Amino acid sequence: MAERKLEGEDVLMIKKTNLVRNYKSETVGFAGKKYRIYAFGDEAFTVHEDDDFNQDFEDGNIKSVLITVTDEGWSLANHLTWNRAIAQKKHQIVYDAISVETLR
């Protein structure tokens, strides 16, 4: 199993397809649930219907995407939103500004 990270303009090349499929009934924990297929070039990856990725994608709030790559294909492992990345950066700036001198 390998991973692929999509960032920058690669994220802009992700396409939401109209393909929504039902999980196979024997899929443990997913009976009656669906997943959507997203495309990236000639590859595609699946995203569970309840995953935050779907709304974040609609809102244009995807900074990067981590994809799991197996012989069976691609699937979403995780994603980072712009909101979270900006919050992390702000926290890092505050953290970096703290020193012994600023605490005196």
C-alpha positions as CSV (number, residue, x, y, z in Angstrom):
1,M,0.0,0.0,0.0
2,A,1.3,3.4,-0.9
3,E,0.1,7.0,-0.4
4,R,-0.2,9.9,-2.7
5,K,-0.6,13.5,-1.6
6,L,-2.4,16.0,-3.8
7,E,-1.6,19.6,-3.1
8,G,-1.6,23.0,-4.8
9,E,-3.1,23.0,-8.3
10,D,-3.5,19.2,-8.2
11,V,-6.4,19.8,-5.8
12,L,-8.0,22.0,-8.4
13,M,-7.9,19.1,-10.8
14,I,-10.0,16.9,-8.7
15,K,-13.4,16.4,-10.3
16,K,-16.6,15.4,-8.5
17,T,-18.3,12.8,-10.7
18,N,-22.0,12.0,-10.9
19,L,-21.2,8.4,-9.9
20,V,-22.7,7.5,-6.5
21,R,-22.8,3.8,-5.6
22,N,-24.2,1.6,-2.9
23,Y,-21.8,-0.4,-0.8
24,K,-22.1,-4.1,-1.3
25,S,-24.4,-5.5,1.4
26,E,-21.7,-7.7,2.8
27,T,-19.4,-4.7,3.5
28,V,-19.3,-4.6,7.3
29,G,-20.8,-1.4,8.7
30,F,-21.7,0.1,5.4
31,A,-24.9,-1.7,4.4
32,G,-27.4,0.8,3.1
33,K,-24.7,3.5,2.7
34,K,-23.3,5.0,-0.4
35,Y,-20.0,6.4,-1.7
36,R,-19.2,9.0,-4.3
37,I,-16.4,8.7,-6.9
38,Y,-14.1,11.6,-7.5
39,A,-11.7,11.7,-10.5
40,F,-8.1,12.9,-10.8
41,G,-6.8,12.6,-14.3
42,D,-7.3,9.0,-15.3
43,E,-7.5,7.8,-11.7
44,A,-10.5,7.8,-9.4
45,F,-11.0,7.6,-5.7
46,T,-14.0,6.9,-3.5
47,V,-15.4,9.0,-0.6
48,H,-17.9,7.7,1.9
49,E,-21.2,9.7,1.7
50,D,-20.9,10.9,5.3
51,D,-17.3,12.1,5.0
52,D,-16.6,15.8,5.6
53,F,-14.6,15.8,2.4
54,N,-17.8,16.1,0.3
55,Q,-18.9,19.4,1.9
56,D,-15.3,20.8,2.1
57,F,-15.0,20.1,-1.6
58,E,-18.2,21.9,-2.4
59,D,-17.1,24.9,-0.2
60,G,-13.7,25.0,-2.0
61,N,-12.0,24.4,1.4
62,I,-9.6,21.6,0.4
63,K,-5.9,22.4,0.8
64,S,-4.5,18.9,0.4
65,V,-5.7,15.3,0.0
66,L,-4.0,12.1,1.1
67,I,-4.9,9.1,-1.1
68,T,-4.3,5.5,-0.3
69,V,-3.1,3.6,-3.4
70,T,-3.5,-0.1,-3.6
71,D,-3.8,-2.7,-6.4
72,E,-7.5,-2.3,-6.1
73,G,-7.4,1.5,-6.8
74,W,-7.4,4.8,-4.9
75,S,-9.4,5.8,-1.9
76,L,-9.5,8.8,0.3
77,A,-7.3,8.5,3.4
78,N,-7.6,12.0,4.7
79,H,-7.7,15.7,3.7
80,L,-6.7,19.0,5.1
81,T,-8.9,22.1,4.9
82,W,-7.7,25.6,4.4
83,N,-9.5,26.5,7.6
84,R,-7.4,24.0,9.6
85,A,-4.2,24.9,7.8
86,I,-4.6,28.7,8.5
87,A,-5.5,28.0,12.1
88,Q,-2.4,25.9,12.5
89,K,-0.2,28.6,10.9
90,K,-1.7,31.3,13.3
91,H,-1.0,29.1,16.3
92,Q,2.5,28.4,15.1
93,I,3.2,32.2,14.7
94,V,1.9,32.8,18.3
95,Y,3.9,29.8,19.6
96,D,7.1,31.0,17.8
97,A,6.7,34.5,19.2
98,I,6.8,33.1,22.8
99,S,10.2,33.4,24.3
100,V,11.7,33.9,27.7
101,E,12.0,37.6,27.0
102,T,8.3,38.0,26.1
103,L,7.3,36.2,29.2
104,R,9.2,38.5,31.6
